[in-house]
Amino acid sequence: MDDLHFIVTLLLSAVFIGCTNCYFVSIDAHAEECFFDKVQAGTKMSLMFEVAEGGFLDIDVKITGPDGREIYSGDRESNGKYTFSAHMEGAYKYCFSNKMSTMTPKIVMFSMDIGDKPVEKKDDMETDAHHNKLEDMINELSVSLTGVKHEQDYMEVRERIHRAINDNTNSRVVLWSFFEALVLVAMTLGQVYYLKRFFEVRRVV
């Protein structure tokens, strides 16, 4: 019964492993938006982001530790994913900067996945050895499921971007076709009028 209870507990915890939150944030020109997550040392963190709309679909990204140490920095990136382990306990800051833009706001989709807190070693080494393999398999399954969710979010954003581009292109094609039709009608009427004037018989009194 103890083993069954342990397995059920691990399966339930696998469903809730990590904290996955996806957000859309609008960043104005010359602006910067920062977010914070407080974790313990050794906790795995994974930042995934994608620029959904605005300008050339680029953004500056920076991740900073509680001690001010720069963990990651990227300039003019459209999308990306960066995974790291917290080197110390405290609040980790990740910022999206649109300061390079003069007038175009950007819409960024991002998620910060925070893994489980580091597990302290137990005194019962025999029980740990008995359950370590099963726990590792469930953790691996949880990581894989999180990766699948990330891919789905990424594909959803890409589909949204491509649909917006297609709609914009289609609107421009329709407007251009309408403009061409107007020009052709105007040229036709002009030619008819010119030919009519050319063959018009003028009487001199």
C-alpha positions in Angstrom: 0.0 0.0 0.0 2.9 2.4 0.7 4.3 1.8 -2.8 0.9 2.4 -4.4 0.4 5.6 -2.4 3.8 6.8 -3.4 3.1 6.0 -7.1 -0.2 7.8 -7.0 1.4 10.8 -5.3 4.1 11.0 -8.0 1.6 10.7 -10.8 -0.5 13.5 -9.3 2.5 15.7 -8.7 3.6 15.1 -12.3 0.5 16.8 -13.5 1.2 19.8 -11.4 5.0 19.9 -11.8 6.2 23.4 -12.6 4.3 26.6 -12.9 3.5 27.4 -16.6 2.0 30.8 -17.3 1.6 32.2 -20.8 1.1 35.9 -21.1 0.7 38.5 -23.9 2.2 41.9 -23.1 2.2 45.1 -25.2 5.5 47.1 -25.1 5.4 50.7 -26.3 8.2 52.3 -28.2 11.2 53.4 -26.0 9.7 51.2 -23.2 10.7 48.2 -21.2 8.7 45.7 -19.3 10.2 43.6 -16.5 8.9 40.6 -14.5 10.1 38.8 -11.4 10.0 35.3 -10.0 11.4 34.3 -6.6 12.8 30.8 -6.5 15.2 28.7 -4.4 18.8 27.9 -5.4 19.0 25.0 -7.9 15.5 25.5 -9.3 15.3 25.1 -13.0 13.7 28.0 -14.9 12.9 28.2 -18.6 11.9 31.4 -20.5 10.1 31.1 -23.8 9.1 34.2 -25.8 7.8 35.1 -29.3 7.2 38.5 -30.8 3.6 38.3 -32.1 3.1 41.8 -33.7 4.9 45.0 -34.3 7.6 46.4 -36.5 10.2 43.8 -37.6 9.1 41.4 -34.9 12.2 41.9 -32.8 12.8 42.6 -29.1 15.7 42.9 -26.7 15.7 40.3 -23.8 17.6 40.2 -20.6 17.6 37.9 -17.6 19.2 39.1 -14.4 19.9 37.2 -11.1 19.1 38.5 -7.5 22.8 39.6 -7.2 22.6 41.7 -10.4 24.5 39.1 -12.4 23.4 39.0 -16.1 22.4 35.5 -16.9 21.2 36.0 -20.5 21.0 38.9 -22.9 19.8 39.0 -26.5 19.3 41.9 -28.9 16.6 42.2 -31.6 15.4 38.6 -31.2 12.1 37.4 -32.7 11.7 34.3 -30.6 13.7 32.0 -28.3 13.9 29.8 -25.3 16.5 29.9 -22.6 16.8 27.4 -19.7 19.0 27.8 -16.6 19.3 26.8 -13.0 19.0 29.4 -10.3 22.5 29.9 -8.8 21.1 31.4 -5.6 17.9 32.1 -3.8 16.0 35.3 -4.6 14.0 37.2 -7.2 15.1 36.7 -10.8 14.2 39.5 -13.3 13.6 39.1 -17.0 13.0 42.1 -19.1 11.7 42.8 -22.6 12.9 46.1 -24.1 11.5 48.0 -27.1 13.8 51.0 -26.6 15.3 50.5 -30.1 11.9 51.3 -31.7 11.1 54.9 -32.4 7.3 54.6 -32.8 6.1 51.0 -33.1 4.8 49.1 -30.1 5.4 45.3 -29.9 3.2 42.5 -28.6 5.2 39.7 -27.0 4.0 36.3 -25.9 6.1 34.7 -23.2 6.1 32.1 -20.5 8.4 31.4 -17.6 8.3 27.7 -16.5 9.5 27.1 -13.0 10.4 23.6 -12.0 10.0 21.9 -8.7 12.0 23.1 -5.7 15.2 21.1 -5.0 14.3 18.0 -3.0 16.3 17.5 0.2 17.9 14.1 0.7 16.1 11.7 3.0 17.7 9.6 5.7 16.1 6.4 4.3 18.5 5.7 1.5 16.9 2.3 0.8 13.5 3.9 0.0 15.2 6.5 -2.2 17.0 3.9 -4.2 13.7 2.0 -4.6 11.7 5.0 -6.0 14.4 7.0 -7.8 14.0 5.3 -11.1 10.2 5.8 -11.2 10.5 9.4 -10.1 13.1 10.1 -12.8 10.8 8.6 -15.5 7.8 10.7 -14.3 10.0 13.9 -14.2 11.2 13.1 -17.7 7.6 12.7 -18.9 6.6 16.0 -17.3 9.4 17.8 -19.1 8.3 16.2 -22.4 4.7 17.3 -21.8 5.9 20.8 -21.0 7.9 20.8 -24.2 4.9 19.8 -26.2 2.8 22.6 -24.7 5.5 25.1 -25.6 5.5 23.8 -29.2 1.8 24.2 -29.4 2.0 27.8 -28.0 4.7 28.6 -30.5 2.8 27.2 -33.4 -0.3 29.1 -32.4 1.6 32.4 -32.3 3.3 31.6 -35.7 -0.1 30.8 -37.2 -1.5 34.1 -35.9 1.4 36.0 -37.3 1.2 34.3 -40.7 -2.6 34.8 -40.8 -2.2 38.5 -40.1 0.5 38.8 -42.9 -1.8 37.0 -45.3 -4.8 39.1 -44.5 -2.7 42.3 -44.9 -1.3 41.1 -48.2 -4.8 40.1 -49.4 -6.2 43.5 -48.5 -3.4 45.3 -50.4 -3.9 43.1 -53.4 -7.7 43.9 -53.4 -7.0 47.7 -53.0 -4.4 47.6 -55.8 -6.8 45.7 -58.1 -9.5 48.2 -57.4 -7.1 51.1 -58.1 -6.0 49.5 -61.4 -9.7 49.0 -62.4 -10.4 52.7 -61.8 -7.3 53.7 -63.8 -8.4 51.5 -66.7 -11.9 53.0 -66.7 -10.5 56.5 -66.6 -8.1 55.8 -69.4 -10.9 54.2 -71.5 -13.2 57.2 -71.0 -10.3 59.6 -71.8 -9.4 57.7 -75.0 -13.1 57.7 -76.1 -13.4 61.4 -75.4 -10.1 62.1 -77.3 -11.1 60.0 -80.3 -14.5 61.6 -80.4 -12.9 65.1 -80.4 -10.4 64.0 -83.0 -13.0 62.8 -85.5 -15.4 65.6 -84.8 -16.3 67.7 -87.9 -16.0 71.4 -87.2 -18.0 73.8 -89.3 -16.6 77.2 -90.1 -19.3 79.8 -90.4 
